[in-house]
């Protein structure tokens, strides 16, 4: 009888470990990225910078619910969202590098919502067009994001991530000739997720 209980205990432990590993250990997610940053020029001119590009996330899942993610992405400014006399004279790009925890709700459903908070930095590079001499300036600053989204599991290896929407805060300040202050931006990402390891079905 004692051997029977030991055997049942071992089977239950094995089943529990198998269930606990029913999630990918590593997720990589290449994605399209769009950032919209409102800018106040005074005199009622509330316009914006638009920046589009791509990036990716590498996440290690400690448990089914908790993961640690590294998020990086770059974009280029575009459009006529600034006054014409400004937008025609400058071009530029931005790069973000962020790290933090991610919380994912996983169930038998293919729908998997998640939320996360990230901290790190951002770098902008601006160039004045049609000028002579040193016409470029760049700066690094503190950055953070808060937001989330959802992914849809298509197979053991691939999931779709249609929407990841976040509040992006950057603090470039008013130094080195850049009178930017603090920025409250909207960031949107969309892409796929490639799953590695674990017992994901």
GIBEL-V701461 format. One record per helix or strand. SS is the DSSP state (a for helix, b for strand). FROM is the first residue (numbers start at 1). TO is the last residue. Records with the same first field share a line. If there is no record, write none. Layout:
SS = FROM-TO / FROM-TO
//
This chain:
a = 2-20 / 84-87
b = 26-40 / 46-61 / 66-78 / 90-104 / 111-128 / 136-153 / 158-175 / 178-196
//
